[in-house]
């Protein structure tokens, strides 16, 4: 049965669970995965740099490569329709001018604003240390990761964010430059074969201070 899309906010947000086991008869097409990622890419990013990059692992060969690198999450890798590896591009500034040019072409800003922003942002990025840039990019890649999980729910699918994998090896395993692409997380995606566990949350009074 094809999963049902929903726009029910409560169902999307409050119904989300981290799923370990998926229905292997449900295969998400690459067209739909592309649609999910495109919708998730509406997430915000610092100076709209969009530093997120993805490797979608949906073939038996790809999963065979990934499995030994994510042995603590073997079930998710093997049963999911796909695993999305999320990376932060440490050279994402190379896309800045193209992003701003497209914004002008689409009528989102005039040319003079583009020229001003290009100069300002270029100077800002040039003054950042490697660690500062990495921190900024990881935050942005984390934002799209959460948005991706919610968009997947809206499409009727389930996900699981995973940090238990060999981060120092995954870029090279998929023929990526490990100096440029910093791994942020893995996201399994598919149709749940289990309900998933509910979990408690700290009370608002424990996590908020009012000033």
C-alpha positions as CSV (number, residue, x, y, z in Angstrom):
1,X,0.0,0.0,0.0
2,X,1.3,3.4,-1.0
3,X,1.9,5.7,2.1
4,X,-0.6,8.5,2.4
5,X,0.5,12.1,2.3
6,X,-0.7,14.5,5.1
7,X,-0.7,18.2,5.9
8,X,-1.8,17.5,9.5
9,X,0.8,19.4,11.6
10,X,0.1,17.4,14.7
11,X,0.4,14.1,12.9
12,X,3.7,15.2,11.3
13,X,5.4,16.6,14.4
14,X,3.8,14.8,17.3
15,X,3.5,11.4,15.5
16,X,7.2,11.3,14.5
17,X,9.1,8.3,15.9
18,X,12.7,7.1,15.4
19,X,12.1,3.8,13.5
20,X,14.6,1.0,13.4
21,X,12.8,-1.6,11.3
22,X,11.1,-0.8,7.9
23,X,8.8,-2.6,5.5
24,X,11.1,-3.8,2.8
25,X,8.3,-4.1,0.3
26,X,8.0,-0.3,0.2
27,X,10.5,1.3,-2.1
28,X,10.6,5.1,-2.4
29,X,11.3,6.2,-6.0
30,X,14.2,8.4,-6.7
31,X,11.8,11.0,-8.0
32,X,10.0,11.1,-4.7
33,X,13.2,11.2,-2.7
34,X,14.3,14.1,-4.9
35,X,10.9,15.8,-4.2
36,X,11.4,15.2,-0.4
37,X,14.9,16.7,-0.4
38,X,13.8,19.6,-2.5
39,X,11.0,20.4,-0.1
40,X,13.3,20.0,2.9
41,X,15.8,22.4,1.2
42,X,13.5,25.3,2.1
43,X,15.1,25.1,5.5
44,X,17.0,28.3,6.6
45,X,20.8,28.5,6.5
46,X,23.3,31.2,7.4
47,X,23.4,33.9,4.8
48,X,21.4,31.4,2.6
49,X,24.6,29.5,1.9
50,X,22.8,26.1,1.8
51,X,25.9,24.1,2.8
52,X,24.1,20.8,2.9
53,X,25.0,18.0,0.6
54,X,23.5,14.5,0.4
55,X,24.5,11.0,-0.6
56,X,21.3,8.9,-1.1
57,X,22.2,5.2,-0.5
58,X,19.4,3.1,-2.0
59,X,21.1,0.3,-3.9
60,X,22.2,-3.1,-2.6
61,X,25.8,-2.1,-3.5
62,X,25.6,1.2,-1.6
63,X,24.1,-0.4,1.4
64,X,26.8,-3.1,1.3
65,X,29.4,-0.3,1.5
66,X,27.6,1.5,4.3
67,X,26.7,-1.5,6.5
68,X,30.2,-2.1,8.0
69,X,30.5,1.6,8.7
70,X,27.2,1.8,10.6
71,X,27.3,-1.6,12.3
72,X,25.3,-0.3,15.3
73,X,22.5,0.7,13.0
74,X,22.6,-2.4,10.7
75,X,18.8,-3.0,10.8
76,X,18.0,0.5,9.7
77,X,20.5,0.3,6.8
78,X,19.3,-3.1,5.7
79,X,15.5,-2.6,5.9
80,X,15.0,1.0,5.0
81,X,14.2,2.1,1.5
82,X,17.2,4.4,1.6
83,X,19.8,6.0,3.9
84,X,20.5,9.6,3.3
85,X,24.0,10.7,4.4
86,X,24.1,14.4,5.3
87,X,27.3,16.3,4.8
88,X,28.3,19.9,5.4
89,X,30.2,21.3,2.4
90,X,33.2,23.2,3.8
91,X,33.6,25.0,0.4
92,X,30.0,26.0,0.0
93,X,31.0,29.6,-0.5
94,X,31.8,28.6,-4.1
95,X,28.0,28.6,-4.7
96,X,27.4,32.0,-3.2
97,X,27.4,34.1,-6.4
98,X,25.3,31.6,-8.2
99,X,22.7,31.6,-5.4
100,X,22.5,35.4,-5.4
101,X,22.4,35.5,-9.2
102,X,19.5,33.1,-9.3
103,X,17.7,35.3,-6.6
104,X,18.1,38.3,-9.0
105,X,16.8,36.3,-12.0
106,X,13.8,35.1,-10.0
107,X,12.9,38.6,-8.8
108,X,13.8,38.1,-5.2
109,X,16.3,40.9,-5.0
110,X,17.6,43.7,-7.3
111,X,21.1,43.6,-8.8
112,X,22.4,46.3,-6.4
113,X,21.4,44.2,-3.3
114,X,23.0,41.2,-4.8
115,X,26.3,43.1,-5.4
116,X,26.2,44.4,-1.8
117,X,25.4,41.1,-0.3
118,X,28.1,39.3,-2.3
119,X,30.8,41.7,-1.1
120,X,29.5,41.6,2.6
121,X,29.2,37.8,2.8
122,X,32.4,37.2,1.0
123,X,34.2,39.3,3.5
124,X,32.4,37.7,6.4
125,X,33.4,34.2,5.3
126,X,37.0,35.2,4.6
127,X,37.3,36.3,8.2
128,X,36.0,33.0,9.7
129,X,38.3,30.3,11.0
130,X,37.9,26.7,9.8
131,X,36.2,25.8,13.1
132,X,33.8,28.7,13.0
133,X,32.8,27.8,9.4
134,X,32.4,24.2,10.3
135,X,30.2,25.0,13.3
136,X,28.0,27.2,11.1
137,X,27.7,24.6,8.4
138,X,26.9,21.8,10.8
139,X,24.1,23.8,12.4
140,X,22.7,24.5,9.0
141,X,23.0,20.9,7.9
142,X,21.2,19.9,11.1
143,X,18.4,22.2,10.4
144,X,17.7,20.6,7.0
145,X,18.0,17.2,8.6
146,X,15.2,17.9,11.0
147,X,13.1,19.4,8.2
148,X,13.8,16.4,6.0
149,X,12.4,14.1,8.7
150,X,9.3,16.2,8.9
151,X,8.8,16.3,5.2
152,X,9.2,12.6,5.0
153,X,6.4,12.3,7.6
154,X,4.2,14.5,5.4
155,X,4.9,12.1,2.5
156,X,3.8,9.1,4.7
157,X,7.3,7.8,5.5
158,X,9.3,7.3,8.7
159,X,12.9,8.1,9.5
160,X,15.7,7.6,12.1
161,X,18.6,10.0,12.6
162,X,21.8,8.1,13.3
163,X,25.1,9.3,14.7
164,X,26.5,5.8,15.2
165,X,28.8,5.4,12.2
166,X,32.4,5.8,11.3
167,X,32.5,9.4,10.4
168,X,36.2,9.4,9.5
169,X,35.6,6.8,6.7
170,X,32.2,7.6,5.2
171,X,33.1,10.4,2.8
172,X,35.9,8.4,1.2
173,X,33.8,5.2,1.1
174,X,31.4,7.1,-1.3
175,X,34.2,8.8,-3.3
176,X,33.9,12.2,-1.6
177,X,36.7,14.5,-0.6
178,X,36.8,14.1,3.2
179,X,38.6,17.4,3.7
180,X,35.7,19.2,2.0
181,X,32.6,17.2,3.0
182,X,32.1,16.9,6.8
183,X,29.6,14.2,7.9
184,X,26.7,15.4,10.0
185,X,24.4,12.4,10.3
186,X,22.7,9.5,8.6
187,X,18.9,9.4,8.1
188,X,17.2,6.1,7.3
189,X,13.9,6.5,5.5
190,X,11.1,4.1,4.6
191,X,7.7,2.8,5.8
192,X,7.8,1.7,9.4
193,X,7.5,-2.0,10.1
194,X,6.9,-1.2,13.8
195,X,5.1,1.5,15.8
196,X,8.3,2.9,17.3
197,X,8.7,3.9,20.9
198,X,7.2,7.0,22.5
199,X,9.6,8.8,24.8
200,X,9.3,11.2,27.7
201,X,10.4,14.8,27.4
202,X,11.7,17.2,30.1
203,X,9.1,19.6,31.3
204,X,9.2,23.1,29.8
205,X,10.0,24.5,33.2
206,X,13.2,22.4,33.3
207,X,14.5,23.7,29.9
208,X,13.3,27.3,29.9
209,X,14.4,30.4,31.8
210,X,12.3,33.5,31.6
211,X,14.0,36.9,31.9
